[in-house]
Amino acid sequence: MKSLREAIEFIWDKANKDKNWLKHKVTNQEIEEVFFDEDKRINRDKLHSNKEERFILLGRTKKKRLLFIVFVLRKKKIRVISARDINRKERNLYEKTT
């Protein structure tokens, strides 16, 4: 995986600016916070990486909300595809590895 340290900027275009709030009540600020969680877990999304390489991130916001985030890297910028609360199975996986 490309280094996430190099990606310090987020792409919030018309297509993804408000969709996570409307669909899952997750703000863009919460999403960005998870990328700075020291205990975050990032894996390749092998099932959905046909056209471009996608990644799955599990991590906590500053208020300890656990989120499941799908994103891509584009020229050292992070473009979030989707973000939602993690489910029970994902929570167990996150907690086992932290």
PDB file as gemmi writes it, atoms N, CA and C in Angstrom:
CRYST1    1.000    1.000    1.000  90.00  90.00  90.00 P 1                      
ATOM      1  N   MET A   1       0.838  -1.185   0.000  1.00  0.00           N  
ATOM      2  CA  MET A   1       0.000   0.000   0.000  1.00  0.00           C  
ATOM      3  C   MET A   1       0.876   1.238   0.000  1.00  0.00           C  
ATOM      4  N   LYS A   2       0.446   2.227  -0.734  1.00  0.00           N  
ATOM      5  CA  LYS A   2       1.132   3.503  -0.708  1.00  0.00           C  
ATOM      6  C   LYS A   2       1.085   4.032   0.716  1.00  0.00           C  
ATOM      7  N   SER A   3       2.052   4.811   1.054  1.00  0.00           N  
ATOM      8  CA  SER A   3       2.105   5.332   2.415  1.00  0.00           C  
ATOM      9  C   SER A   3       0.982   6.335   2.653  1.00  0.00           C  
ATOM     10  N   LEU A   4       0.222   6.091   3.701  1.00  0.00           N  
ATOM     11  CA  LEU A   4      -0.856   7.004   4.064  1.00  0.00           C  
ATOM     12  C   LEU A   4      -0.280   8.300   4.614  1.00  0.00           C  
ATOM     13  N   ARG A   5       0.953   8.247   5.085  1.00  0.00           N  
ATOM     14  CA  ARG A   5       1.598   9.450   5.613  1.00  0.00           C  
ATOM     15  C   ARG A   5       1.751  10.499   4.519  1.00  0.00           C  
ATOM     16  N   GLU A   6       1.922  10.047   3.290  1.00  0.00           N  
ATOM     17  CA  GLU A   6       2.079  10.972   2.174  1.00  0.00           C  
ATOM     18  C   GLU A   6       0.759  11.656   1.830  1.00  0.00           C  
ATOM     19  N   ALA A   7      -0.351  10.998   2.102  1.00  0.00           N  
ATOM     20  CA  ALA A   7      -1.663  11.543   1.767  1.00  0.00           C  
ATOM     21  C   ALA A   7      -2.151  12.389   2.943  1.00  0.00           C  
ATOM     22  N   ILE A   8      -2.108  13.687   2.776  1.00  0.00           N  
ATOM     23  CA  ILE A   8      -2.486  14.560   3.876  1.00  0.00           C  
ATOM     24  C   ILE A   8      -3.695  15.431   3.535  1.00  0.00           C  
ATOM     25  N   GLU A   9      -4.250  15.212   2.363  1.00  0.00           N  
ATOM     26  CA  GLU A   9      -5.369  16.035   1.926  1.00  0.00           C  
ATOM     27  C   GLU A   9      -6.524  15.131   1.530  1.00  0.00           C  
ATOM     28  N   PHE A  10      -7.735  15.619   1.758  1.00  0.00           N  
ATOM     29  CA  PHE A  10      -8.931  14.871   1.413  1.00  0.00           C  
ATOM     30  C   PHE A  10      -9.627  15.524   0.225  1.00  0.00           C  
ATOM     31  N   ILE A  11     -10.236  14.702  -0.605  1.00  0.00           N  
ATOM     32  CA  ILE A  11     -11.025  15.192  -1.737  1.00  0.00           C  
ATOM     33  C   ILE A  11     -12.493  15.107  -1.329  1.00  0.00           C  
ATOM     34  N   TRP A  12     -13.152  16.240  -1.205  1.00  0.00           N  
ATOM     35  CA  TRP A  12     -14.588  16.289  -0.903  1.00  0.00           C  
ATOM     36  C   TRP A  12     -15.271  17.002  -2.064  1.00  0.00           C  
ATOM     37  N   ASP A  13     -15.580  16.270  -3.117  1.00  0.00           N  
ATOM     38  CA  ASP A  13     -16.231  16.863  -4.277  1.00  0.00           C  
ATOM     39  C   ASP A  13     -17.747  16.726  -4.158  1.00  0.00           C  
ATOM     40  N   LYS A  14     -18.457  17.230  -5.159  1.00  0.00           N  
ATOM     41  CA  LYS A  14     -19.929  17.194  -5.129  1.00  0.00           C  
ATOM     42  C   LYS A  14     -20.478  15.789  -4.934  1.00  0.00           C  
ATOM     43  N   ALA A  15     -19.823  14.820  -5.520  1.00  0.00           N  
ATOM     44  CA  ALA A  15     -20.327  13.443  -5.479  1.00  0.00           C  
ATOM     45  C   ALA A  15     -20.249  12.825  -4.089  1.00  0.00           C  
ATOM     46  N   ASN A  16     -19.298  13.267  -3.261  1.00  0.00           N  
ATOM     47  CA  ASN A  16     -19.158  12.611  -1.962  1.00  0.00           C  
ATOM     48  C   ASN A  16     -19.208  13.556  -0.769  1.00  0.00           C  
ATOM     49  N   LYS A  17     -19.481  14.818  -0.990  1.00  0.00           N  
ATOM     50  CA  LYS A  17     -19.423  15.809   0.087  1.00  0.00           C  
ATOM     51  C   LYS A  17     -20.390  15.510   1.237  1.00  0.00           C  
ATOM     52  N   ASP A  18     -21.634  15.226   0.929  1.00  0.00           N  
ATOM     53  CA  ASP A  18     -22.646  15.043   1.969  1.00  0.00           C  
ATOM     54  C   ASP A  18     -23.250  13.647   2.021  1.00  0.00           C  
ATOM     55  N   LYS A  19     -22.847  12.763   1.134  1.00  0.00           N  
ATOM     56  CA  LYS A  19     -23.538  11.471   1.039  1.00  0.00           C  
ATOM     57  C   LYS A  19     -23.408  10.622   2.300  1.00  0.00           C  
ATOM     58  N   ASN A  20     -22.276  10.666   2.995  1.00  0.00           N  
ATOM     59  CA  ASN A  20     -22.119   9.853   4.202  1.00  0.00           C  
ATOM     60  C   ASN A  20     -22.965  10.392   5.350  1.00  0.00           C  
ATOM     61  N   TRP A  21     -23.161  11.707   5.371  1.00  0.00           N  
ATOM     62  CA  TRP A  21     -24.046  12.282   6.381  1.00  0.00           C  
ATOM     63  C   TRP A  21     -25.497  11.893   6.087  1.00  0.00           C  
ATOM     64  N   LEU A  22     -25.903  12.032   4.846  1.00  0.00           N  
ATOM     65  CA  LEU A  22     -27.289  11.732   4.470  1.00  0.00           C  
ATOM     66  C   LEU A  22     -27.624  10.256   4.643  1.00  0.00           C  
ATOM     67  N   LYS A  23     -26.686   9.395   4.337  1.00  0.00           N  
ATOM     68  CA  LYS A  23     -26.935   7.956   4.370  1.00  0.00           C  
ATOM     69  C   LYS A  23     -26.683   7.325   5.743  1.00  0.00           C  
ATOM     70  N   HIS A  24     -25.629   7.785   6.448  1.00  0.00           N  
ATOM     71  CA  HIS A  24     -25.205   7.096   7.677  1.00  0.00           C  
ATOM     72  C   HIS A  24     -24.988   8.027   8.877  1.00  0.00           C  
ATOM     73  N   LYS A  25     -25.263   9.322   8.704  1.00  0.00           N  
ATOM     74  CA  LYS A  25     -25.082  10.309   9.777  1.00  0.00           C  
ATOM     75  C   LYS A  25     -23.636  10.366  10.272  1.00  0.00           C  
ATOM     76  N   VAL A  26     -22.694  10.313   9.318  1.00  0.00           N  
ATOM     77  CA  VAL A  26     -21.268  10.438   9.611  1.00  0.00           C  
ATOM     78  C   VAL A  26     -20.782  11.728   8.946  1.00  0.00           C  
ATOM     79  N   THR A  27     -20.184  12.615   9.744  1.00  0.00           N  
ATOM     80  CA  THR A  27     -19.698  13.874   9.185  1.00  0.00           C  
ATOM     81  C   THR A  27     -18.316  13.685   8.547  1.00  0.00           C  
ATOM     82  N   ASN A  28     -17.976  14.597   7.654  1.00  0.00           N  
ATOM     83  CA  ASN A  28     -16.653  14.556   7.025  1.00  0.00           C  
ATOM     84  C   ASN A  28     -15.557  14.750   8.076  1.00  0.00           C  
ATOM     85  N   GLN A  29     -15.809  15.568   9.073  1.00  0.00           N  
ATOM     86  CA  GLN A  29     -14.832  15.781  10.145  1.00  0.00           C  
ATOM     87  C   GLN A  29     -14.565  14.479  10.898  1.00  0.00           C  
ATOM     88  N   GLU A  30     -15.622  13.717  11.201  1.00  0.00           N  
ATOM     89  CA  GLU A  30     -15.437  12.425  11.879  1.00  0.00           C  
ATOM     90  C   GLU A  30     -14.611  11.480  11.019  1.00  0.00           C  
ATOM     91  N   ILE A  31     -14.903  11.474   9.740  1.00  0.00           N  
ATOM     92  CA  ILE A  31     -14.165  10.600   8.817  1.00  0.00           C  
ATOM     93  C   ILE A  31     -12.682  10.951   8.841  1.00  0.00           C  
ATOM     94  N   GLU A  32     -12.366  12.223   8.749  1.00  0.00           N  
ATOM     95  CA  GLU A  32     -10.969  12.646   8.751  1.00  0.00           C  
ATOM     96  C   GLU A  32     -10.276  12.278  10.060  1.00  0.00           C  
ATOM     97  N   GLU A  33     -10.984  12.384  11.184  1.00  0.00           N  
ATOM     98  CA  GLU A  33     -10.397  12.046  12.480  1.00  0.00           C  
ATOM     99  C   GLU A  33      -9.919  10.598  12.538  1.00  0.00           C  
ATOM    100  N   VAL A  34     -10.665   9.700  11.920  1.00  0.00           N  
ATOM    101  CA  VAL A  34     -10.324   8.274  11.970  1.00  0.00           C  
ATOM    102  C   VAL A  34      -8.973   7.997  11.317  1.00  0.00           C  
ATOM    103  N   PHE A  35      -8.618   8.773  10.314  1.00  0.00           N  
ATOM    104  CA  PHE A  35      -7.332   8.577   9.644  1.00  0.00           C  
ATOM    105  C   PHE A  35      -6.151   8.890  10.567  1.00  0.00           C  
ATOM    106  N   PHE A  36      -6.399   9.602  11.659  1.00  0.00           N  
ATOM    107  CA  PHE A  36      -5.345   9.951  12.611  1.00  0.00           C  
ATOM    108  C   PHE A  36      -5.402   9.100  13.883  1.00  0.00           C  
ATOM    109  N   ASP A  37      -6.291   8.118  13.910  1.00  0.00           N  
ATOM    110  CA  ASP A  37      -6.378   7.175  15.029  1.00  0.00           C  
ATOM    111  C   ASP A  37      -5.135   6.301  15.020  1.00  0.00           C  
ATOM    112  N   GLU A  38      -4.391   6.304  16.106  1.00  0.00           N  
ATOM    113  CA  GLU A  38      -3.163   5.515  16.166  1.00  0.00           C  
ATOM    114  C   GLU A  38      -3.420   4.016  16.110  1.00  0.00           C  
ATOM    115  N   ASP A  39      -4.620   3.573  16.472  1.00  0.00           N  
ATOM    116  CA  ASP A  39      -4.965   2.147  16.463  1.00  0.00           C  
ATOM    117  C   ASP A  39      -5.741   1.720  15.214  1.00  0.00           C  
ATOM    118  N   LYS A  40      -5.851   2.590  14.228  1.00  0.00           N  
ATOM    119  CA  LYS A  40      -6.631   2.258  13.033  1.00  0.00           C  
ATOM    120  C   LYS A  40      -6.081   1.021  12.343  1.00  0.00           C  
ATOM    121  N   ARG A  41      -6.936   0.341  11.618  1.00  0.00           N  
ATOM    122  CA  ARG A  41      -6.565  -0.831  10.830  1.00  0.00           C  
ATOM    123  C   ARG A  41      -6.930  -0.560   9.381  1.00  0.00           C  
ATOM    124  N   ILE A  42      -5.965  -0.763   8.486  1.00  0.00           N  
ATOM    125  CA  ILE A  42      -6.194  -0.548   7.054  1.00  0.00           C  
ATOM    126  C   ILE A  42      -5.858  -1.821   6.302  1.00  0.00           C  
ATOM    127  N   ASN A  43      -6.780  -2.227   5.431  1.00  0.00           N  
ATOM    128  CA  ASN A  43      -6.568  -3.404   4.573  1.00  0.00           C  
ATOM    129  C   ASN A  43      -7.034  -3.083   3.161  1.00  0.00           C  
ATOM    130  N   ARG A  44      -6.489  -3.824   2.218  1.00  0.00           N  
ATOM    131  CA  ARG A  44      -6.975  -3.691   0.831  1.00  0.00           C  
ATOM    132  C   ARG A  44      -8.379  -4.254   0.732  1.00  0.00           C  
ATOM    133  N   ASP A  45      -9.200  -3.614  -0.079  1.00  0.00           N  
ATOM    134  CA  ASP A  45     -10.544  -4.107  -0.366  1.00  0.00           C  
ATOM    135  C   ASP A  45     -10.437  -4.919  -1.651  1.00  0.00           C  
ATOM    136  N   LYS A  46     -10.081  -6.185  -1.503  1.00  0.00           N  
ATOM    137  CA  LYS A  46      -9.813  -7.039  -2.664  1.00  0.00           C  
ATOM    138  C   LYS A  46     -11.052  -7.297  -3.515  1.00  0.00           C  
ATOM    139  N   LEU A  47     -12.222  -7.299  -2.904  1.00  0.00           N  
ATOM    140  CA  LEU A  47     -13.453  -7.586  -3.647  1.00  0.00           C  
ATOM    141  C   LEU A  47     -13.892  -6.436  -4.550  1.00  0.00           C  
ATOM    142  N   HIS A  48     -13.522  -5.208  -4.222  1.00  0.00           N  
ATOM    143  CA  HIS A  48     -14.031  -4.055  -4.956  1.00  0.00           C  
ATOM    144  C   HIS A  48     -12.928  -3.214  -5.593  1.00  0.00           C  
ATOM    145  N   SER A  49     -11.782  -3.792  -5.833  1.00  0.00           N  
ATOM    146  CA  SER A  49     -10.659  -3.043  -6.398  1.00  0.00           C  
ATOM    147  C   SER A  49     -10.463  -3.343  -7.880  1.00  0.00           C  
ATOM    148  N   ASN A  50     -11.529  -3.464  -8.625  1.00  0.00           N  
ATOM    149  CA  ASN A  50     -11.424  -3.786 -10.051  1.00  0.00           C  
ATOM    150  C   ASN A  50     -10.832  -2.645 -10.865  1.00  0.00           C  
ATOM    151  N   LYS A  51     -11.382  -1.440 -10.726  1.00  0.00           N  
ATOM    152  CA  LYS A  51     -10.938  -0.317 -11.543  1.00  0.00           C  
ATOM    153  C   LYS A  51      -9.814   0.475 -10.888  1.00  0.00           C  
ATOM    154  N   GLU A  52      -9.849   0.591  -9.575  1.00  0.00           N  
ATOM    155  CA  GLU A  52      -8.775   1.251  -8.837  1.00  0.00           C  
ATOM    156  C   GLU A  52      -8.659   0.597  -7.472  1.00  0.00           C  
ATOM    157  N   GLU A  53      -7.482   0.694  -6.882  1.00  0.00           N  
ATOM    158  CA  GLU A  53      -7.231   0.028  -5.614  1.00  0.00           C  
ATOM    159  C   GLU A  53      -7.979   0.745  -4.488  1.00  0.00           C  
ATOM    160  N   ARG A  54      -8.834  -0.017  -3.805  1.00  0.00           N  
ATOM    161  CA  ARG A  54      -9.605   0.512  -2.681  1.00  0.00           C  
ATOM    162  C   ARG A  54      -9.078  -0.061  -1.375  1.00  0.00           C  
ATOM    163  N   PHE A  55      -9.293   0.689  -0.317  1.00  0.00           N  
ATOM    164  CA  PHE A  55      -8.853   0.285   1.013  1.00  0.00           C  
ATOM    165  C   PHE A  55     -10.010   0.395   1.994  1.00  0.00           C  
ATOM    166  N   ILE A  56      -9.948  -0.438   3.034  1.00  0.00           N  
ATOM    167  CA  ILE A  56     -10.924  -0.409   4.121  1.00  0.00           C  
ATOM    168  C   ILE A  56     -10.177   0.029   5.377  1.00  0.00           C  
ATOM    169  N   LEU A  57     -10.748   0.982   6.078  1.00  0.00           N  
ATOM    170  CA  LEU A  57     -10.151   1.483   7.306  1.00  0.00           C  
ATOM    171  C   LEU A  57     -11.143   1.286   8.453  1.00  0.00           C  
ATOM    172  N   LEU A  58     -10.695   0.713   9.552  1.00  0.00           N  
ATOM    173  CA  LEU A  58     -11.478   0.609  10.779  1.00  0.00           C  
ATOM    174  C   LEU A  58     -10.766   1.460  11.818  1.00  0.00           C  
ATOM    175  N   GLY A  59     -11.501   2.380  12.444  1.00  0.00           N  
ATOM    176  CA  GLY A  59     -10.868   3.226  13.447  1.00  0.00           C  
ATOM    177  C   GLY A  59     -11.868   4.046  14.218  1.00  0.00           C  
ATOM    178  N   ARG A  60     -11.341   4.797  15.191  1.00  0.00           N  
ATOM    179  CA  ARG A  60     -12.168   5.590  16.114  1.00  0.00           C  
ATOM    180  C   ARG A  60     -12.037   7.086  15.845  1.00  0.00           C  
ATOM    181  N   THR A  61     -13.144   7.787  16.091  1.00  0.00           N  
ATOM    182  CA  THR A  61     -13.134   9.243  16.064  1.00  0.00           C  
ATOM    183  C   THR A  61     -12.640   9.733  17.420  1.00  0.00           C  
ATOM    184  N   LYS A  62     -12.508  11.028  17.574  1.00  0.00           N  
ATOM    185  CA  LYS A  62     -12.101  11.603  18.861  1.00  0.00           C  
ATOM    186  C   LYS A  62     -13.120  11.289  19.960  1.00  0.00           C  
ATOM    187  N   LYS A  63     -14.377  11.120  19.568  1.00  0.00           N  
ATOM    188  CA  LYS A  63     -15.427  10.796  20.544  1.00  0.00           C  
ATOM    189  C   LYS A  63     -15.631   9.290  20.680  1.00  0.00           C  
ATOM    190  N   LYS A  64     -14.681   8.506  20.188  1.00  0.00           N  
ATOM    191  CA  LYS A  64     -14.658   7.035  20.317  1.00  0.00           C  
ATOM    192  C   LYS A  64     -15.701   6.312  19.468  1.00  0.00           C  
ATOM    193  N   ARG A  65     -16.254   6.964  18.472  1.00  0.00           N  
ATOM    194  CA  ARG A  65     -17.180   6.306  17.542  1.00  0.00           C  
ATOM    195  C   ARG A  65     -16.353   5.455  16.588  1.00  0.00           C  
ATOM    196  N   LEU A  66     -16.697   4.180  16.464  1.00  0.00           N  
ATOM    197  CA  LEU A  66     -15.986   3.284  15.556  1.00  0.00           C  
ATOM    198  C   LEU A  66     -16.605   3.359  14.170  1.00  0.00           C  
ATOM    199  N   LEU A  67     -15.754   3.577  13.166  1.00  0.00           N  
ATOM    200  CA  LEU A  67     -16.235   3.713  11.794  1.00  0.00           C  
ATOM    201  C   LEU A  67     -15.554   2.727  10.858  1.00  0.00           C  
ATOM    202  N   PHE A  68     -16.291   2.354   9.813  1.00  0.00           N  
ATOM    203  CA  PHE A  68     -15.834   1.519   8.700  1.00  0.00           C  
ATOM    204  C   PHE A  68     -15.783   2.460   7.502  1.00  0.00           C  
ATOM    205  N   ILE A  69     -14.609   2.665   6.939  1.00  0.00           N  
ATOM    206  CA  ILE A  69     -14.441   3.625   5.848  1.00  0.00           C  
ATOM    207  C   ILE A  69     -13.802   2.935   4.653  1.00  0.00           C  
ATOM    208  N   VAL A  70     -14.352   3.179   3.485  1.00  0.00           N  
ATOM    209  CA  VAL A  70     -13.771   2.699   2.224  1.00  0.00           C  
ATOM    210  C   VAL A  70     -13.228   3.935   1.510  1.00  0.00           C  
ATOM    211  N   PHE A  71     -11.962   3.844   1.041  1.00  0.00           N  
ATOM    212  CA  PHE A  71     -11.360   4.999   0.387  1.00  0.00           C  
ATOM    213  C   PHE A  71     -10.381   4.565  -0.692  1.00  0.00           C  
ATOM    214  N   VAL A  72     -10.009   5.529  -1.528  1.00  0.00           N  
ATOM    215  CA  VAL A  72      -8.970   5.342  -2.540  1.00  0.00           C  
ATOM    216  C   VAL A  72      -7.949   6.467  -2.372  1.00  0.00           C  
ATOM    217  N   LEU A  73      -6.752   6.226  -2.879  1.00  0.00           N  
ATOM    218  CA  LEU A  73      -5.722   7.261  -2.912  1.00  0.00           C  
ATOM    219  C   LEU A  73      -5.584   7.747  -4.340  1.00  0.00           C  
ATOM    220  N   ARG A  74      -5.655   9.057  -4.500  1.00  0.00           N  
ATOM    221  CA  ARG A  74      -5.498   9.668  -5.818  1.00  0.00           C  
ATOM    222  C   ARG A  74      -4.493  10.801  -5.728  1.00  0.00           C  
ATOM    223  N   LYS A  75      -3.325  10.560  -6.299  1.00  0.00           N  
ATOM    224  CA  LYS A  75      -2.260  11.567  -6.295  1.00  0.00           C  
ATOM    225  C   LYS A  75      -2.032  12.141  -4.901  1.00  0.00           C  
ATOM    226  N   LYS A  76      -1.777  11.279  -3.949  1.00  0.00           N  
ATOM    227  CA  LYS A  76      -1.485  11.644  -2.564  1.00  0.00           C  
ATOM    228  C   LYS A  76      -2.658  12.323  -1.859  1.00  0.00           C  
ATOM    229  N   LYS A  77      -3.860  12.128  -2.382  1.00  0.00           N  
ATOM    230  CA  LYS A  77      -5.056  12.654  -1.742  1.00  0.00           C  
ATOM    231  C   LYS A  77      -5.999  11.494  -1.441  1.00  0.00           C  
ATOM    232  N   ILE A  78      -6.735  11.621  -0.358  1.00  0.00           N  
ATOM    233  CA  ILE A  78      -7.674  10.583   0.063  1.00  0.00           C  
ATOM    234  C   ILE A  78      -9.064  10.945  -0.412  1.00  0.00           C  
ATOM    235  N   ARG A  79      -9.695  10.023  -1.145  1.00  0.00           N  
ATOM    236  CA  ARG A  79     -11.085  10.205  -1.554  1.00  0.00           C  
ATOM    237  C   ARG A  79     -11.900   9.103  -0.890  1.00  0.00           C  
ATOM    238  N   VAL A  80     -12.808   9.514  -0.020  1.00  0.00           N  
ATOM    239  CA  VAL A  80     -13.633   8.570   0.713  1.00  0.00           C  
ATOM    240  C   VAL A  80     -14.793   8.127  -0.169  1.00  0.00           C  
ATOM    241  N   ILE A  81     -14.975   6.814  -0.286  1.00  0.00           N  
ATOM    242  CA  ILE A  81     -16.085   6.243  -1.050  1.00  0.00           C  
ATOM    243  C   ILE A  81     -17.312   6.140  -0.150  1.00  0.00           C  
ATOM    244  N   SER A  82     -17.118   5.609   1.055  1.00  0.00           N  
ATOM    245  CA  SER A  82     -18.240   5.498   1.997  1.00  0.00           C  
ATOM    246  C   SER A  82     -17.718   5.411   3.423  1.00  0.00           C  
ATOM    247  N   ALA A  83     -18.594   5.772   4.362  1.00  0.00           N  
ATOM    248  CA  ALA A  83     -18.263   5.686   5.787  1.00  0.00           C  
ATOM    249  C   ALA A  83     -19.535   5.400   6.566  1.00  0.00           C  
ATOM    250  N   ARG A  84     -19.413   4.500   7.541  1.00  0.00           N  
ATOM    251  CA  ARG A  84     -20.566   4.115   8.358  1.00  0.00           C  
ATOM    252  C   ARG A  84     -20.063   3.571   9.677  1.00  0.00           C  
ATOM    253  N   ASP A  85     -20.982   3.392  10.630  1.00  0.00           N  
ATOM    254  CA  ASP A  85     -20.622   2.739  11.883  1.00  0.00           C  
ATOM    255  C   ASP A  85     -20.263   1.290  11.586  1.00  0.00           C  
ATOM    256  N   ILE A  86     -19.311   0.746  12.334  1.00  0.00           N  
ATOM    257  CA  ILE A  86     -18.943  -0.645  12.102  1.00  0.00           C  
ATOM    258  C   ILE A  86     -19.992  -1.563  12.725  1.00  0.00           C  
ATOM    259  N   ASN A  87     -20.115  -2.757  12.164  1.00  0.00           N  
ATOM    260  CA  ASN A  87     -21.074  -3.727  12.703  1.00  0.00           C  
ATOM    261  C   ASN A  87     -20.394  -4.576  13.788  1.00  0.00           C  
ATOM    262  N   ARG A  88     -21.134  -5.467  14.398  1.00  0.00           N  
ATOM    263  CA  ARG A  88     -20.629  -6.267  15.517  1.00  0.00           C  
ATOM    264  C   ARG A  88     -19.412  -7.102  15.119  1.00  0.00           C  
ATOM    265  N   LYS A  89     -19.471  -7.739  13.963  1.00  0.00           N  
ATOM    266  CA  LYS A  89     -18.361  -8.578  13.502  1.00  0.00           C  
ATOM    267  C   LYS A  89     -17.091  -7.731  13.295  1.00  0.00           C  
ATOM    268  N   GLU A  90     -17.254  -6.571  12.666  1.00  0.00           N  
ATOM    269  CA  GLU A  90     -16.122  -5.680  12.427  1.00  0.00           C  
ATOM    270  C   GLU A  90     -15.575  -5.122  13.747  1.00  0.00           C  
ATOM    271  N   ARG A  91     -16.462  -4.839  14.695  1.00  0.00           N  
ATOM    272  CA  ARG A  91     -16.045  -4.341  16.007  1.00  0.00           C  
ATOM    273  C   ARG A  91     -15.155  -5.373  16.700  1.00  0.00           C  
ATOM    274  N   ASN A  92     -15.578  -6.635  16.657  1.00  0.00           N  
ATOM    275  CA  ASN A  92     -14.777  -7.707  17.261  1.00  0.00           C  
ATOM    276  C   ASN A  92     -13.404  -7.801  16.612  1.00  0.00           C  
ATOM    277  N   LEU A  93     -13.353  -7.696  15.294  1.00  0.00           N  
ATOM    278  CA  LEU A  93     -12.083  -7.743  14.571  1.00  0.00           C  
ATOM    279  C   LEU A  93     -11.183  -6.571  14.994  1.00  0.00           C  
ATOM    280  N   TYR A  94     -11.740  -5.390  15.059  1.00  0.00           N  
ATOM    281  CA  TYR A  94     -10.964  -4.205  15.461  1.00  0.00           C  
ATOM    282  C   TYR A  94     -10.437  -4.367  16.877  1.00  0.00           C  
ATOM    283  N   GLU A  95     -11.302  -4.774  17.787  1.00  0.00           N  
ATOM    284  CA  GLU A  95     -10.926  -4.877  19.191  1.00  0.00           C  
ATOM    285  C   GLU A  95      -9.919  -6.001  19.451  1.00  0.00           C  
ATOM    286  N   LYS A  96      -9.977  -7.071  18.669  1.00  0.00           N  
ATOM    287  CA  LYS A  96      -9.005  -8.166  18.812  1.00  0.00           C  
ATOM    288  C   LYS A  96      -7.611  -7.738  18.396  1.00  0.00           C  
ATOM    289  N   THR A  97      -7.531  -6.844  17.440  1.00  0.00           N  
ATOM    290  CA  THR A  97      -6.230  -6.459  16.882  1.00  0.00           C  
ATOM    291  C   THR A  97      -5.654  -5.192  17.509  1.00  0.00           C  
ATOM    292  N   THR A  98      -6.379  -4.563  18.428  1.00  0.00           N  
ATOM    293  CA  THR A  98      -5.843  -3.337  19.055  1.00  0.00           C  
ATOM    294  C   THR A  98      -5.489  -3.585  20.501  1.00  0.00           C  
TER     295      THR A  98                                                      
END                                                                             
